[in-house]
Amino acid sequence: MPGRPKNQTKIVDSILNPQIIRTELWRLSSLSQEFIKPLAALQWCAARRLIRNSMPCTGCNQLCTLCTYTQGIDGKRWSCQHCNFRKSVRDGSFFSASHLTLQQTVLMVYCWSHDMPQYQISHEANIADLNIITDWCNVMREECESWLERSAGKIGGLDANGEAIVVEIDETKYFHRKYHRGQWHDGHWVFGGVERESGKCFLVEVPDRRAVTLQALIEEYIEPGSHIVSDGWAAYANVDQIGQGIYGHSVVVHQHYFVDPMDDRVHTQNVENMWMRAKRKLKRQFGTSRALFPSYLHEFMYRNQFRGRDIFSNFIVTIAENFVY
């Protein structure tokens, strides 16, 4: 790059603030242009902490030089001439185990972020092997899971004015009564809750719908002080007695009405809407592996957390946070 010293020890001069990255709005056309040249691709990734911006030598602890490496897919690698130390520019990063170009991988992340079908991701990222796309979609769900483990807390509690936050709860069954080769297949019972105002939610697979199961999860996922709204399922009968009364509780009996005619705040329409959106997404992507089902729930929870915002820009920040250099 013109003007750069030969002993370049950084890929870019400055790293973008995560808040700036979250405001970026990319399109496939503009994003593709950023990755036409290998060095430009490295600079785009380094500026967003997707790869290391510098590399200390493990021998002398001095910063390595970014050297030309024509045998490598990225055209550069880290090198310390004094210690004969060499490292890939992808070392320890989201891209470290991949043989795809940075352009292919980032475009694939973009398409996944916009919830494109796998065949379309294959086309836009120019990756013919759908098995590769499937594997990377699994990897991206794992990144969602890492973010949830690190960032997600309980929902509900008290608002800034000391008022109880309303949390709607419900349970539903996914993919039940699925006919296949003459047999009815069991589905997945899922228990979930959503904050009425913010839309924050949790979804967790459960073995049954007994009171002891659901009440334990209420305590695990919902802050004391919340006002819980549920349907008339028997397992919710004593919600207001959990922890000697740490929750308020209202019930709407769906056999009679969906919104309480005496109080229009007593309904479960938000959690029902959440189930509708989650089932629509999971039905499209769900395969035959029961082991992957929780990861699909986690992906939905992640996407729901950033609903109304640009998922791609937020996911770029998530990747950077998951790989600390």
N, C-alpha and C positions, 0 to 999 in steps of 0.2 A: 504494500500500500504506500503511495507516494508520501514522502515526509516522515515515514516511520523509521526509527533507528533500527539497525540490524539486530541489536540485542533486545528486541521487544519482549518485555516480561509480563505484559497485560494484553488481553485481547481488546478490551475497550477501556477508555479513560474513566468512565463513571457507570455506576449501576443504577438502574431505574428504581424509584421508590415503589413498593407494592401498591400503594394507593393510586399512583399514576398508571401502573399496569392495568389495574382494575377498570380504569376509565377508557382504555383503548378499545376501539371498535374496528375489527378487521373483517375484510372480505377475502374470499379465496383468491381473487385476482391480485389484490394488493399484497396479501401474505406471500403468494407465490413469487412475486417480484423480489421480496426480501431474501430469497434463498437461491437465486439464480447462480451467484458466485459462491464458492465454498467459504471464502473468508467472510463474506457478508452474512452467510448463514451462522458462522461461529459468533460473529459480533451480535447478531440478533439474539441468539441464545444466551450468550454471556451477559448481555445487558439486563436480561430478565432472570439471571441466576439459575438457568437451566443447565449450564455447564460451569466449570470453574473459570474464573477470570484470570487466575494466576496459579502457579503450582510450585510449592517449595520443594527443593531437593531433599530427599531423606538422608543423604550423606552429609552435605555441608550446610543444609538449611537455608541456602540462598535461593532466590527465585530463579526458576528455570527460564530458558529462552524459548519463545514460540518459533519453531523451526519448520521449514518446508519439509514435507514428507509425502512424496509423490506416490508411494505405494499404498498409502492410506486413503480411505474414502473421503476424509475431510481435508486432505491436502496439507495438514499441519499436525505437529505433535510437540509435546514439551520435552526439552532436552537440557541437561547440565553437562557441558563438555568436560568439566573438571572431574566429575565423578562417574562419567559414563552412565548417567541416569536418564531413562526414557519413560515417558508416560503418554498415553492417549489423551487427546483433548476431551474425550468422553469419560475419562476415568471417574468412577463412583457416581455417575449421573444417571438420570432417567434413560439415557440413550446407550448406556455402557455395554449392554449385552446385545445390541441390535446391529445388524449388517445393512439396514436400510439407510438411505441418505437422511440427513437432518430434514431436508425438505419433505420427503415422503412421510417421515414420522410426525412432524408438526402439522402437516396437512391432514393426516389421519386423526390427530388429536382434535383439530378444528372440526372435522366432519362428525366425529363422535360427540363432541360438545354440542353440536347442533342436532344431535339425535337422528342422524341420517341412517338409513338401512345399510347393512354391511356391503351389499353389492354396490351401492353408491359410493361408500367410502373407498372401496376397491378401485372404482373408476377414477375418482377425483385424486386419490393419492398415487395412482399408477402402480398398484400392487395387485398382480394377477391372482396370487394364491390367497383364497378366502380363509384358509387355515391361519395364515399370518394375521389377517384382520381379526379373526376370532380370538387369537391369543392376545393381541394387543388390547382388544376390548376388555378382556379379563384383567389385564394389567391395569387399565385405567380405572376399573371398578375397585381394584386393590388400593389405588391411590385415594379413591373416595373413602374407603374404609379407614385408611390411615388418618385422613383428615377428621373423620367422625370420632375416632378413638381419642384424638388429641384435642378436638375443639368442642364436641357436642356435650352439653350438660343437660340438666333437667329443664323441663319446660314449665310454664305457669309461675305461680308464686304471687307476689304483690307488685303492683305497678308503682310509678313514681309518687302517686297520690295515696299510696297505702291501700288501694282497692284491690280486691281479689281478681286475678286474671282468670278468665274463663277458658277451661280446657275441655274440649269435647272428646269422649272416648268411645270406642266401639271395637268389635272384633268381626272378622270376615274370613271366608274360606276362598282360597285361590285354586282355580283349576280343578274343582271337584266334579265328580260324575263325568270324567273324561273317558269316552268310549274308545277302546283300542284293542283290536284282536279279540273281541268277545268278552272283555273284562272291564269292570268299573274300577278306576284308579282313585285312590285316596288323594285328597288335595293337601293344602297347607293352611292350617289355622294361623291367622296373624292378628295380633292385638296392636292397636295403635291409638294415638292421641294427637290432637292439633290445637295450638293456641288460636283462639278465635280472631284476634286482631293481627298478630304478626305472621301467622301461618307456620310457625315453627312446629315440627312434628317429630314423632318417633314411630317406628314400626318394628315389631319383633315377632318372630315365629314362636308359637306356643304349642305344647303338646296337647293341651285341652283347654276348656273354657270354664274350669271350676273356679269357685270364689278364691280358694287359697292360691291358685296360680295367678289370677288376674290382679288380686289385691296386692300381692307381693310386687308385681310389676308397676302398679300405680305408685307405690312408695319409691320404687327405684327410678322412675322416669318423670314423676310429677312433683314439683316443689310443694311443701306445706303452705297452706294459706290459699291455694288455688280453689276456685269454684268449679267443680266437675259437673258436666252435663252428660248424661248417658241415656240409653233406652231402658226398657223395663226388664232386661235380662236378669234372672234371679241372682247371678253372681255379683251384681252391683248393689244388692239390697242394703248392704251395710257399709257402703263407701264412706258415709259421714261418721262412722265409728272407728275408722282406721286410725291408729295412733292416738286413740282417745279424742278424736274429733279434730284432726289437723286439716281436713278438707270440708268445704261446703259441697252440697250435692243437690242437683235437680234432676228429675226424671221426666222424659217424654215417652208415653206409651204409644208406639207406632200402630198398634191395632186400632187405636181410637183417632189419633191425629199425628201429624208430623211436626206441627208447631203448636205449643200449648195455647189454646184460645184465651186463657187468663193471663198469660205472660209470654209475649212473642220473643223473649230472649231465651226461652227454654226450647231448644231444638238441637239437632245433631246434623244440620245441613252441611257444615264445613267438613266434618269428618267423612260424611257420605261422599262429598265432592272429592275428597282426597282419595278414597277408595276407588272411585270411578277413574281418576287420572292414573293412579298406580296400576290398576288392573289393565287399563288400556295399553300402558307401556309394557308391562310385564308379559301380557298375552302375546304381544308382537315379538318379544325377544326370548321368551322362555323356551328352553330346550328340554332334553330328557334327563339332565343331570340334577338330581335333588340337591347335591352338595353345593351347587352354584346359587340356589334360591336365595339364601341370606344376602349374597353379594348383590343380587338384583334389587333387593329391598334397600340396601345401603346406597346403591347408585341413585335410587329414587329419592331417598332422604337427602342426599347431597344436592341433587338438582333442585329439589324443593327449597332447600336453604337459600339458593341463589335465584329463585323464581322471580322473573321480572328484571333480572340483570343479565349481563352478558356472561354466559357460562364459560366460554373459551378463555376470556381474560382472567376470570376468577380461577379457572382450573390451572392456568399457567402459574399463578401465584401459589396454588396448592402444591403443584409439583416442586416448586422452588422450596417451599416450607418443608416438604417431606424429605428433601435431600439437602441436609445442612453441610456446607463446606467450611 
